Amino acid sequence: MRNRMKWIFAMVFAISMIVTGSLWGALILPDAVAREGTEQLILSLTYPGEPGVMIFQHHKGDVRITGYDGEYIIINAAMRYVAGQDVKGENEDSDIRKGRAEDSDIRPVPGHALRLNGLEKNNVITLNSNSHERTIDLEIQLPYRFSVHIEKLDCGEIFVHNLSGEIEVSSESGDVNLSGITGSAVLNTVEGNIRARFAGVTSNVPMAFTSVTGNIDLFFPEDTRASLKMRTDHGEIMSGFDIDMEKRESGGGKSKETGIQRAFLDEWIHGMIGGGGPQFLLRSYSGNIFFRKNSNVSAKQR
């Protein structure tokens, strides 16, 4: 009887979401949740077995994405909650604070404010998560031939593993971690480190890695071909590759008004590995840049 009630509740909720247009092609399966307090969405693809892309904006929390040999999009979402402790939002309003003052035993019910919308059309997944400044952690499984475009608006780390496609991440804060990637990446974070390990790269596709305050630590196959453009203002640049350095450009001139002559060197470092190839841009303001060999793999350039 209890299982039947759970099933009926899930079906009613799913139908109501579909009718309102908030969720298309998704199933909510309470019996398949990974742990207590986790909600799960499963989306099917228009073209199973074909490449696809996931595009989403996530406001707050960790994001873990793993590629697997399957045909469904599996999304587990959990409100950040520790049993027996309060869940205090950073922007808690005055009514909530007053309620806490009147009753010290009162605390939020976990999961009540969790909002997650997923849409699928022609193998393009659009995911949106926004729960009024609450912290939501996401664990996502994608078919490994998927690309990912993430806009991260607040704190939390991003982990992407075992995908073959284009990885694009823009994050205001938090580290960005990639591993087992075959393809290309454009990664940007304001306050956070970037660490990416490539098992293979896509031929003739440029990449970019930028962080204002963090380190950039990259691993590429030994036979990768690329033209490097690198700069850090207050850090060091280290390379495990033999770089064919290009002569730094110079410029300057004489001011007609003051008569002062100015000369300068280009602040960017340019060089080639493997004879050159698509441009890889590496930029940090105060962090270090590490460009290493991933000695366990060959480039498998496609």
Secondary structure by P-SEA (a helix, b strand, c coil): caaaaaaaaaaaaaaaaaaacccccbbbbccccccccbbbbbbbbccccccbbbbbcccbbbbbbbbccccbbbbbbbcccccccccccccccaaaaaaaaacccccccccccbbbbbbbcccbbbbbbbcccbbbbbbbbccccbbbbbbbccbbbbbbcccccbbbbbbcbbbbbbccccccbbbbbccbbbbbbbccccccbbbbbbbccbbbbbbbcccbbbbbbbccccbbbbbcccccccccccbbbbbccccbbbbbccccccccccccccbbbbbbccbbbbbbbccccccccc
